[in-house]
Amino acid sequence: MQSGNDNSKGTIMKTCEALTDTQLILNFQEGNCYALETLINRYKDKLFSSILFLVKDKFLAEDLFQETFLRIIDTLRNRRYNEEGKFLPWAMRIAHNLCVDYFRKVKRTPAILTQDKKDIFDVIHVVVEDHAEHHIIRNQSYERVHQMLDKLPEEQREVIVLRHFGDMSFKEIAETTNCSINTALGRMRYGLINLRKMMMEKQINL
């Protein structure tokens, strides 16, 4: 009997995997819990990575990750979601705001941390048009890159995280961080320039 249930769930999950985010949300709102499970599985790694990147503490990141999805579920269940086609950036804004709220409470500045055994330049793919900095340097050690990222101003690191992990446009980043689009673009540009300068100073091959 259990095997039959497992097969049935597998079939439903496979069907759900072919649906768009919007379709999954509508299915969940109609009572399909597997649709929600599929949606969570689709983005959990990216969301958790972005939170961990911001708070630099695995246990805190897990708590904030759970709180993020509790808020997402509550919003979807009560049919207050109106970001059609933009689920990940919307979810990222929730996660980002929870991180900001946490640091306001403890009055501590967040640091940036990449996933274990992940080189920052293996996971960040950013293009800033009309600037040479769009050629992201790769194949450097995690420790070395992490040290350099720690030296960046917080707002520059923040834009890089939101841009990559949250798949946010610069307009969305600007709205999330309460700055202009030009400011967000500038922070990205100068963040990349500063990384490049540090690498040159340390005589790291470009």
Phi and psi in degrees as a GROMACS rama.xvg file:
@    title "Ramachandran Plot"
@    xaxis  label "Phi"
@    yaxis  label "Psi"
@TYPE xy
-62.8087  -38.4164  GLN-2
-62.0048  -39.6236  SER-3
-63.2714  -41.2809  GLY-4
-64.2136  -39.5128  ASN-5
-63.3224  -42.283  ASP-6
-63.7122  -40.6452  ASN-7
-64.3749  -43.1813  SER-8
-63.5099  -42.0756  LYS-9
-59.9284  -39.9675  GLY-10
-65.5078  -44.1411  THR-11
-63.981  -43.9391  ILE-12
-62.8214  -39.7438  MET-13
-64.152  -39.4579  LYS-14
-63.9976  -42.0794  THR-15
-64.5073  -35.2289  CYS-16
-61.8256  -23.6583  GLU-17
-84.3752  -7.76653  ALA-18
-85.3223  154.484  LEU-19
-76.0728  168.079  THR-20
-57.1753  -45.2881  ASP-21
-62.0714  -42.0303  THR-22
-64.5193  -39.5483  GLN-23
-63.4078  -41.4461  LEU-24
-63.1003  -44.7263  ILE-25
-63.5191  -40.3287  LEU-26
-63.3959  -42.0847  ASN-27
-63.0743  -42.5137  PHE-28
-66.1585  -19.8778  GLN-29
-92.4896  3.97749  GLU-30
107.102  5.13817  GLY-31
-88.0694  100.488  ASN-32
-68.9312  -25.1637  CYS-33
-68.3672  -28.3679  TYR-34
-64.4518  -41.6286  ALA-35
-65.3172  -43.6774  LEU-36
-58.9836  -40.5376  GLU-37
-64.7763  -42.8905  THR-38
-63.1876  -42.775  LEU-39
-63.7  -46.3734  ILE-40
-61.6583  -32.4734  ASN-41
-65.4713  -33.0856  ARG-42
-124.439  1.00128  TYR-43
-61.3505  -39.8799  LYS-44
-64.8429  -44.2053  ASP-45
-66.5123  -43.1369  LYS-46
-66.8181  -44.9138  LEU-47
-64.0533  -41.6188  PHE-48
-59.9005  -42.4808  SER-49
-66.2315  -39.5174  SER-50
-66.3234  -45.5089  ILE-51
-61.405  -38.0496  LEU-52
-59.0838  -36.1199  PHE-53
-85.7501  -35.8307  LEU-54
-102.355  -17.3345  VAL-55
60.9792  28.7333  LYS-56
-147.995  116.579  ASP-57
-61.7909  -43.3695  LYS-58
-69.1893  -40.3302  PHE-59
-65.0778  -41.2448  LEU-60
-60.4204  -39.7659  ALA-61
-63.97  -41.2694  GLU-62
-63.9025  -45.5425  ASP-63
-68.7971  -34.0182  LEU-64
-62.7961  -46.0223  PHE-65
-63.0651  -42.5774  GLN-66
-63.8038  -36.9113  GLU-67
-58.9007  -47.8973  THR-68
-73.8736  -27.4741  PHE-69
-63.1248  -41.3108  LEU-70
-69.8218  -38.4668  ARG-71
-61.7072  -48.5625  ILE-72
-61.134  -43.834  ILE-73
-61.7777  -42.64  ASP-74
-65.8519  -44.0164  THR-75
-66.327  -43.8054  LEU-76
-62.2686  -36.372  ARG-77
-90.6809  10.5853  ASN-78
55.5303  41.1814  ARG-79
-101.961  1.30558  ARG-80
-79.6065  127.939  TYR-81
-138.186  28.8246  ASN-82
-105.926  55.0875  GLU-83
-55.0118  128.099  GLU-84
81.3821  0.994094  GLY-85
-130.282  41.6378  LYS-86
-62.5684  -49.4797  PHE-87
-62.8138  -49.5041  LEU-88
-58.2914  -37.3838  PRO-89
-64.5851  -46.117  TRP-90
-63.2941  -37.5577  ALA-91
-65.4366  -36.4372  MET-92
-63.4905  -39.5252  ARG-93
-62.0053  -47.5097  ILE-94
-61.8603  -44.9546  ALA-95
-60.9875  -44.1666  HIS-96
-64.7041  -36.3399  ASN-97
-65.4891  -39.3217  LEU-98
-63.5555  -45.0657  CYS-99
-61.773  -44.0771  VAL-100
-60.199  -41.8274  ASP-101
-61.7416  -47.4682  TYR-102
-70.5482  -25.7141  PHE-103
-66.6404  -38.8857  ARG-104
-66.7389  -42.1042  LYS-105
-93.8405  -6.43877  VAL-106
54.7446  49.87  LYS-107
-130.271  141.624  ARG-108
-83.6937  128.595  THR-109
-71.421  149.451  PRO-110
-108.423  168.884  ALA-111
-109.058  133.072  ILE-112
-137.98  133.341  LEU-113
-88.5648  171.8  THR-114
-65.1064  151.747  GLN-115
-55.6327  138.044  ASP-116
63.9776  18.3585  LYS-117
-114.653  126.303  LYS-118
-79.3778  134.042  ASP-119
-55.8544  -35.9686  ILE-120
-82.3197  -3.8818  PHE-121
-85.993  -20.0642  ASP-122
-111.429  -15.2025  VAL-123
-101.224  123.136  ILE-124
-128.091  93.0436  HIS-125
-120.016  137.577  VAL-126
-120.24  119.787  VAL-127
-109.204  108.81  VAL-128
-62.2591  147.54  GLU-129
68.5591  15.4822  ASP-130
-133.86  140.049  HIS-131
-64.3983  -18.1194  ALA-132
-68.3424  -4.49561  GLU-133
-73.1092  -10.1245  HIS-134
-84.5305  93.787  HIS-135
-74.1138  130.462  ILE-136
-74.4929  138.284  ILE-137
-122.051  175.817  ARG-138
63.5427  30.7674  ASN-139
-100.142  158.467  GLN-140
-68.2673  149.68  SER-141
-58.7802  -46.433  TYR-142
-60.7961  -43.3754  GLU-143
-63.8771  -46.4485  ARG-144
-68.2884  -40.231  VAL-145
-60.1952  -41.346  HIS-146
-61.0371  -40.4547  GLN-147
-69.9659  -39.7628  MET-148
-62.6664  -36.8144  LEU-149
-62.1735  -23.2414  ASP-150
-86.6034  -10.0936  LYS-151
-74.6392  148.078  LEU-152
-57.8509  146.087  PRO-153
-53.767  -41.9424  GLU-154
-67.2712  -28.3377  GLU-155
-72.8039  -42.2504  GLN-156
-63.8681  -40.3363  ARG-157
-60.345  -44.4734  GLU-158
-61.7749  -41.4145  VAL-159
-61.387  -42.9986  ILE-160
-63.9069  -49.0444  VAL-161
-64.5944  -36.8611  LEU-162
-66.934  -45.055  ARG-163
-83.1291  -60.3674  HIS-164
-71.3978  -35.0051  PHE-165
-90.5813  -2.50992  GLY-166
50.9493  35.2397  ASP-167
-86.1712  145.369  MET-168
-75.9138  165.874  SER-169
-67.6298  -26.9611  PHE-170
-64.7687  -43.588  LYS-171
-68.308  -37.8401  GLU-172
-63.2072  -42.5852  ILE-173
-60.2776  -43.0767  ALA-174
-66.4685  -39.6063  GLU-175
-69.1394  -37.6323  THR-176
-100.58  7.75562  THR-177
57.4219  49.9874  ASN-178
-139.691  174.377  CYS-179
-79.5328  163.299  SER-180
-61.8624  -41.4762  ILE-181
-61.9072  -36.0901  ASN-182
-67.0577  -43.1379  THR-183
-61.696  -44.3186  ALA-184
-61.0833  -42.1237  LEU-185
-64.0528  -40.7897  GLY-186
-63.9864  -39.8592  ARG-187
-63.9451  -47.9104  MET-188
-59.3214  -49.7688  ARG-189
-70.6176  -29.6847  TYR-190
-61.9926  -43.9449  GLY-191
-69.4133  -39.2751  LEU-192
-62.1179  -43.9868  ILE-193
-64.1812  -38.7226  ASN-194
-62.0257  -42.1866  LEU-195
-63.4898  -43.7434  ARG-196
-60.5975  -44.2682  LYS-197
-62.8975  -38.1682  MET-198
-67.295  -37.5877  MET-199
-67.1447  -40.3263  MET-200
-64.2215  -35.3188  GLU-201
-86.747  3.34646  LYS-202
59.158  40.5887  GLN-203
-85.8352  133.535  ILE-204
-61.6732  131.053  ASN-205
